[in-house]
Amino acid sequence: MKKKITTAMLLLTFTSFLIAGCSSKKTDSNTTTKQEKLVKEPYSERQFLMGTYVQVKIYNEGKEEVLKKAFDRIGVLDREITVNEKGSEVDEINDQAGIKPVKVSSDVYDLIKAAVNYTEDSNGGFDLAIGPITQLWHIGFDDARKPEQSEIDQELKKVDYKKVVLNDKDQTVYLEEKGMSLDLGAIAKGYITDEVVDVLKENGVTSAIVDLGGNVYVLGDNPRSDSGKWKIGIQDPNEARNTVVGTVEEKNKSLVTSGIYERYLKVGDNVFHHLFNAKTGYPFDNEIAGVTIVSDTSIAGDALSTAVFSKGVKEGMAYVDSLDGVDAIFITKDDSIYISKGLQGNFKLNKESPYKLKDIKELK
């Protein structure tokens, strides 16, 4: 099947399907936990932050004021983490590369330490030190361009996560070489999503949806579902928003997608996506159109969606199956779908979908 590729981002289509999932069963708001009543219509707020739309929905009666606390937390983290924004701590770390260590807040330190761990565990499939390459291409911005090979070669010399030095005692971060830079774009939204979920829990919220531009966490029971689970649609990477290939049902889980049509640069007949190989300086080139990670935390989903994408379907699936509490849905360029062991029987392919659900054993 050959379909026209649109500019729609490869993200999970949550809004329409979460609503659909909620409306499948009408229940009385009293039939919930002993501590909290759940409401049929959630308290909801949506703001444009971090270059994307952020939405939080709370289904606990009387918890509307927690929305402000959630968005206040997002605002603080956005200011601390954003790269290329004066005053952000990550920008300061990059500015001081090869000069001196930078003392940072506990939020930023914890985020970077987690990013180092995911980088090491994936052998650089996810790489927090990819900044010189992503800045060179600048895909997703008006000045995006395909660099000359000589430029790529030069910037690759500055990509080395082993030269990111952390000092737990002083809570400092130091990039050992000038020109090095961190790019936490592939993990920051996951960290912030998890922090928002923590704010909700700390304030007695037991049922909610947090959506940071595609990083989605479904908390607790769906008040209108017999199973208590939320029905979540998985976006078709080749079609407009709200066109889904299938659904899964989850609760207390994060879902994150990475794909080749989220952001891209077209040069002649060539299309370059935004997921970069830290070893070549070019986007990863394999059979994957998109991969969705289902995990206990959003930071894990963020990092692993990139790490798994880097490995291709077969190796990526083996990696996922080796991890506890992690599952994946792979959509390939030849219109095939592969799902990990933990989603067997959960993922439901749309009957009208042109995609084919296949067994990983069919891959050579």
N, C-alpha and C positions, 0 to 999 in steps of 0.2 A: 504494500500500500504506500502510495506517495501522496503526501498531503502538503499543502502550503504551510510553511512555517510562519507563524505570526510573531509579533514582538511581545506577546504576553509572557510574563515572567513565569518560570517553572516553580510555582509555589503550591502549597496545599490549599485546596479550595474549602475553607472551613466554614465560612459564614453561612452559606446556603445549606450545607449539609448538617451543620450542627443545629440549625433551626429546624430542618426537616426531622432530624433525630429527636429533637425535643417535642415535636408535635405528634409523634407517633402514638403517644399514650397520654391521655389526660388523667391527671391524678389530683387529689385534694392536697392543698399545700400543707396539711397537717401530717400527712403520711411520710415522715422523714425521720431524722435522728431525734433522740430525746432532747438533745440540747438546742437544736436550731430548727426553725421552720424554713422550708424552701418555698419560693414563690414561682409562679408560672412565667411571669414576665420579669426578666432580670433588671437590676440596676446596671446601667451601661454608660461607658464614656469612651470616646474615640478622639484621639489627637494625632496630628502629624508631627512626629518626632524622629530624629536620627535618619531623616530621609525616607521615612516610610510611615504608614498609618499604624498606630498602636491602639488596640482596643482591649478593654477589660470588661467582663460581664460577671456580675455577682448574683447568685440565686438565693442567698440567705436573706430572710426577711429582717429588715432593720439594720442592714449592714451597708447602706448607701455611702456613709461617710468614709468607708474604707477605700473607696475609689480614689479620693484625694491623696490618701497616704500612699497608695500604689503609684500614682503618677508623680508624686513628690520624689519617691525613690528612683523612678526612671530618670527624672531630671538631674538628680545628683550624679548618678552613674554615667549619664550621657556626657556631662561636663568633664568628668574625670577621665573617661576612656577615649573619647573621640580623637582621632588622629587629624593633624593639620588644622587644629583649632587652637588659637592662642589661649593659653591658660590650662589646657588639658595636660594631665600628667604624662600620658603616653607621648604626646608631642614633645614634652620636655626631655623624656628619655631619649627620643630620636635626635633631638638637637644636641644632646650632650654625648652622643656616640663618640668613642675614642678620646673623650675628654675626662669625664668623671662619672661616678655612680650617682644616681638620683634617688633620693628618699621619696617613697610614694605612700599613698593611703593603703589601708589594709585591703580595701576592695580591689584596687589595681594590682597590688602584690599577689593577692590570691588568684586573680584572673590570669596574670602572667605565669605564675607557677603552674597553674592547671594547663595552660597552653604549652609550656615546656614539656610537661608530662605526656600530653597527647602527641606532641611532635616526636618525642623519643619513642613512644610506643608504636607509632605508625611508621617509624623510620623515615620521617620527613614527608610522608604522604600529605599530612597536614603540617605546615611549617609556619611558625609565628614570625620567623625572620625573613619572610618573602617580600617585605616592604620595598626594597630597591627595584624589584621586578614589577610589582603591581603599580608602583608610582611611574615607572618608565612607560608602560603601556597605557595606564590610566583608563582602562575600560569602564564604561558607565558614566564617563564625564565628557563634556563637550570637546575637550582637547585630546581625546583618545586617538592613538595612532599606532601603526605597526613600526617598531623601532628597527634600525639597521642591526645586522648581526653583530657588528663591532660594539654597538651600545649594549646589546644583551650580554655579550661576553664580558664586558667591563663590569656591569652591574652584578652578574652572577658571582663575581669574586667577593662581593659584600654580603652574600647570603650564606650564613653559617650559624645555625642555631646553637652550636656548641660554644659559641663566643658570647652567648647571653648569660651573664653572671648574676646570680641571685645571692643576696646576703640575708638570711633569715633573721639574724640578730639585729641588724641595722634596718632591715626592711628596705633595702636598696636594690635597684636594677641597673646594670652596667652593660653597655654594648662595647666590646673591646676594640672594634675597628671603626674609624671614621667612615661615614657613608652608610653604615648599617642602619636599618630601621625595622621596627616591629609593625606588622599589619595584623590587627586583631579583629578585622572585619568578619572573619569566618568563625568567630567564637564569641564575640562580645554580646550579640543579641541573645545567645543562649544563656550566658551568665546573668544578664539582666532579667531575662524571663524567669529564671530560677529564683532570683532575689525578689521579684514581684510575688511569686507564689509563696515565698517565705513570709512576706508582709501580710498576705491574705490569711495564711494559717495563724500567724501570731495574733491576728485580730478576730479570730473566731470564725473565719469564713471556711466553709466545708464543701461548697459547690460553686465552681467558677470556671470561666474560660479566659485564658490570657493569650493574646495574639499580638506578637511583635513582628508584624510584616511577614508572616509565614512561619515564624517560630511559635508553635502553638502548644499550650499545655492545658489539658482538661483535668480539672481538679474535682475529685469526689464523685458523687452520684448525679446522674442526669435525672432531674425530678419528674420527667415525663417518659421514662423508659422502664419497662418491667425489669430489665437486666441491670439498670443503673448505669449503663454504658452510653457513651456519646458516639453517634455515627459520624464518621469523618470521611469526606471525599478526597481522593487523590487526583490532583490536576493532570489532565492530558497535556504533555509538553508541546504538542503540535497544534493546539487549538486555543481559542480565546478563553479568558477567565470563566470559571464556573462550568467548564466542560471537564467531566471527570471520567477516569478509566475504571474506577471501582471505589469501594469503601472498606473501611475497617471500623471496628467498634472497640473502644478503649476507655479506661478511666485511670486517673492518676498517672498519666503518661504524657511525654513530650513527643511531638512529631515535627521533624525538620526535613526539608528537601534541598538538595543541590542539583543544579542542572545546567545544561549548555545554553539554554535560551533565557536564563534570568537576565544576564547582561552580556552583550557581545559587540564585537566590532567587525564590520564587513569591509573587506578590501578586495575589490574585483569580485571574483567568484569564490573567494575564501572567507570563511566566517571563523573568527577567533573568540572563544568564550572567555569567561573571567576566572576560571579555575586553573591556577598555574602550577606547573611542575618546577619545583625548586632546583632540580638538577639540569633542566634544559633551558629554562627561561621562557618556554612556550606553554600554551594551555595543554592540559592532558589530552592525549589523542587516543581514544579507545571507543568501544562500542556503546557506551552508556549515554543515553539522552538525559536521564535523571535518576536520582536515588533518594528514597525517603527512609529516614531512620526513625524507628520507634524505640524510645528509651525512657529510663526512669527520670533522667534530668535533661534539660534542654541544652546545657553546655556540652554534654556528651553527644547529643544529637548533632549539634553544630559542628564540632570537631570531627566526629566520625563520618558525617555526610561527605566532607571533603576527603578525608583519609580513605574511605571506602571507594569513593569515586575514582581516586587515583589508581586503584588496584585493578580496575576492570571487574566484570561480573563474576567470573569464576573465583579469582583470588579474593575479591571483595566479599563474596558470599562466605568463603571459608573463614575469613577474618571475623565477620559478623557472628557466625555460628560458634566461634571460639570464645565469645564474650557473653558474660552473664547479663540477663535483662536487656538485651539489645536485639532488635529485629530490623529487617530491611525489605524494601520493595524496589526492585530494579526495573526501569523501563529502558529498552535499548532502541537504537536507531533503526533496527529492522522490525520494529513494532511488536516485540516480544516482552513479556513481563515474567520476572522470576521473583519468588518470595522466599524468605528464610523459613526455617523449620517452625519457629514460634508463631508464625502467622498462618500456618496451614489450617484451613477451615475458618479462619477469621476474614481474610481478604476476599471480598466478593466482587468479581469482575462484572461490569455492566453488560447486560445482554446485548445491547446495541453497539458495544465497543468493538472497533475493528482490530483491537489488539488480541494477541494469543497468549494465554497463560501456559508457560512451559516449565518443565522440570530441569533443574540445574544439571542433571546428569546428561541431558541432551547436548550440552556444550562440550566441544572437543578440547 
